[in-house]
Amino acid sequence: MRALDVLSEAFLANHPDDAARTIESLGERDAANVLSRVSVDAAAQAMSRVAPNDAGRLLTELDPARAAAILNRLEVQDAAALLRTLEPAEQAPLLAALHEDDAQPISLLLMYPEGTAGAYMDPRALCVPADITVDQAQQRVRVRYQRTMYYVYVVDRDKELIGVVNLRELFMATKGAPLASVTRRTVARIKASARRNAIVMHPRWRELHTLPVVDDDGRYLGAIRYRTLRRLEVESASESKRKHPLTVAAGLANIYALGVHSLLSAAIGALARNGAKSAGHRADADVTGGSPWR
């Protein structure tokens, strides 16, 4: 990796907000060139901070495999937010490049409008059927531990949410006992159609780590994590601040940020220009019969 690439890698990885502003200021092809030359992790970290519409357009400029790799590093809700800005014909090749296990939950989120609980939920959050035993439920948690939260939601065979059990209760229960015997039948929930304000203001957040999401018929769809709630609270607070004049302190902070942005964007801009020059040299080599791979 060249020195300029190393600098860009460090910039995107360690200053994602500044990197996002820089990427947004570049042309789509130049920005895509930058994202193609750094690690997938650094590219994904920066893309997670880029405005969704800009990030969505950038995905279409990247090779589908590279775009899919970046989407795979994002939270499923963030990946869906970027794809939601694209036309279905533009989404299709990107979803096709993803592994089925990754494409399916993203596709489910895309069914719900932006700003609703259905768009913010994690559809991979584990649920188990009520008609199994405690030890069978424990085994499913062990196999799918990456999808397991503090709670395990219990559904019937029609996928209707009927209860919940926390992990401590589950693993302390008698192994051969029916899961239904340790399931709490009263469980808070929120409809997939609920808007952001209803999510943030839900009274049970004082007690819960996650909130299950159901459709209009009560069928379990996924769960909203507490960290998602925190992000929604920050977004709501930011929108509220935008409705009022900036304070002096906020203004000074913005001036400082602009200065940092100007200095750091020079490196990214240079990389983009060098990439464009390299592309031009390769094109010349093709015309004269030379190989770009030598």
N, C-alpha and C positions, 0 to 999 in steps of 0.2 A: 504494500500500500504506500503510495507516495505521500510526501510530507503534507501536501495540501489536503489529501484525502483524510489523513490522520487528524488534521485540524478540524475538518468538517465533521468527522466522526465524534470528536470530543465536544464540539459545539452543539450538535444535535442531541447527544446523550446527556450532557450536563446543563444545558440551558434550553430546554424544550420550548419554553414560552417565547424567548427571543428567536429561536430557530423557526418557530411557527410563523412569526411576523415576517421574518426574512423570506421564508418559502412563499408566503402569500404575496410578497412584493415582486417575486420573479415571474417570468412567463412560465406557462405550464410545461413546456418542453425543457426549459432550463431547470426548473424545479424537479421534474421527473429524472433528469440526468443526475442531479445531486442525490436523490433518493436511491438511484440505482447503484451508486458507487460506495455507499456506506453500508454498514451491517443492517440486517433486517430489524434487529432490536432497536437500534438508534433511529432508523426511519420510522418505525411504528411509534416510538415515544414522541417524536416530533409531530407525526400525523395525528396523534390523539389530541393535540393542542391546536391544530389548524382548523379554521372555520369549516364546518361540514360541507358547504357547497364547494369551497376551494379544494378540500381534500377529496371529495367525490370526483371532481374533474381530473385531479392528479392521478387517481386510480386508473382512469381510462387511458392515460398516457403511458402507463407502465405496462411491461409484459404481464399478461394475466397471471402467470405463475408467481412473479414477484409481488404483484398486487395481492394475490391470495395469501402469500406468506406474511405480508404486512397485516392484512385483515385478521389472520389467525393469531397474531400477537395482541390484538386489541381485545378489550372487553366485548362480549357479544353484543351488548347494547350500543357500544360506540361503533362497532362494525356495521350494525344495521342502520345507525343514524347516517353514516356516510353513504351507504348504498341507497338509502331512501331519497337522496337528492338526485339520483340518476333515473333515466327512463328505463322501463323494463328490459328493453333490448340491450341497454348498456349493462344492466345488472347481470343478465344471463351468463355471459362468458366468465365473469368474476365468480359467480356462485358455482359454475361448473368446474372451475379450477380448484375450488375448496374440497376438502374431504367431506364425504356425506355427513359425518358426525358433526362437522362444523357448519356446513351449509344449511342443514335442517333447522337448527334453532334460530339462525339468522333469518331464514325465510319465514318462520313463524312470527318473528317480531315485525317483519315488514308488512304483515297483514293488518297491523294496528296503527292508527294515526299517531304522528309525532305528538308528544305531550300527554299521552295516556299511560295508564298502568301497564297495559299490554305491550307498549313499546319499551318500558323501563325494566320489565321483569327479566329474570334469568330462567329461561324455559328448561334449562338442564338441571335445575334443582330437584334433588331426588324425591320421589314419592314411591310408596310401596302399597300393594293391595292388602286389604284388611283380612283376607282369608288365608294368610300364611302364619307360620309360627314365629316366635320371638327369635329363635336361632336362625331361621331362614332370613328374617329381616336383618339380623346382625351381619350375615354373610353378604347381603346386597350392599350394605354400608361399606364393608371392607373392600369389595370389588369396585364400588363407585365412590370411593372416599373423596375424589376431587369434586364431585357434584354434591357432596353432603354438607349441609349447614348444621347449625346447632339443633335444628328440629328436623324430624322426618315426618313428612305429611302422609296421611293414610287415606286411600281412596277405595271405592268399591269397583266392581268390574266394569261399570259404566263411566269410570274416571271421575265420579262425583266426589268432592272433598267431604270426608265424613269425620276426620279427626286428626290428631297430631300426637307425637310422642317425642320427648327430647332424648338426646343420645345417652345421657346419664341413666335415665329411667329404662331405656331399652337394653343397655348392657348390664344392668343390675337385675333385670327380670329373669325369671325361670326360663331356661332355654326352650323347653318343649311346650310352653304355654302358648295359647293362641295370642297373636298380636293384638287382636281386638280387646283382650282382657287388660292390656296396659295402655290402651289408646284413650286419650282425652277427647270426648265427643264435642266439646264446646271449643271452637277454634275461630279466631278472628280471621277476616278475609276482606278482600277488596275486589271490585269488579274490574275487568280489563278495560272497560270504557271510562273508568274514573279519570278525571283530569289531575294535573300536577298538584293543584292546591288541595284537593281532597286527599292525595297521597301524603303530602307533607303534614297536613292537619289531622291525620288519623289518630285517634286518642290512644290506640294500643301500642304506639311506638315507645311509650314510657316503660313498657314491660317486655317488648319483643325484640329479637335480633333480626327477624325476617317477617315478611307479611305475605301470605299466599295470595295468588291472583286466580280468579275464577271467571268463567264466562257467564252469560246470562242464565244458564241452566245449572250453575253451580259446579261445573266440571273444572277440575284443577288444570291450570295452564303453566304455572311456574311460581316464582316467588321474587319479591323485591328485597334486596339485601339492605342492611342498615347503611352501608357505605354509599349505596345509591341514594338513599334518603338524604344523607349529609350533602351529597353533590347537588341534589335538587334544592336543598335549603340555601346553598351558596349561590346557585343560579337565581333563585328568587330574590335573595338579598342584593345581588348585582343589578338585577332589573330595577329594583326599587331605587338604588343609588343613581342609576342613569336618568331617573326622572327628576333628580335634584341637581342644582349647580355643584360643580366640583369645589371641594374645600381647598384652601391654600396648600395644605400638606399633600393632598392628592395630586394637585397640579404640579408641584415640585417633583413628586415621584414619577409622574408621566414624563416630565422633561428629562429626568435622569435616565429613564428607560429608553427614551428615544435616542439619547446619546450612545448608550450601550449598543442599541440596535444598529445604529449607523456604523459603529466600529466593527462589529462582528459580521454584519452583512457583507462587508467587503470580501471576506474570505470565501463565503458561499458564492457570491457573484463571480469571483475569479474562477472558482471551480466550474461553474456553469459555462463561462466563456471558454475555458480550456476544453471542456467536453465538446462544445460546439466546434472548436477548431479541430479536435481529434476526429470528429465525425466527418468534417470536410476533407481531411487528409485521407481518410478511408475511402471516401467517395472518389477522390482523385486516383487512388490506387486501383480501384475497380475499373475506372475508365481506361487506364493505361495497361491493364492486364495484370497488375500486381496483386498479391494476396494480402488482405488486411490482417491475417493471422500470423504473418511472419515478422 
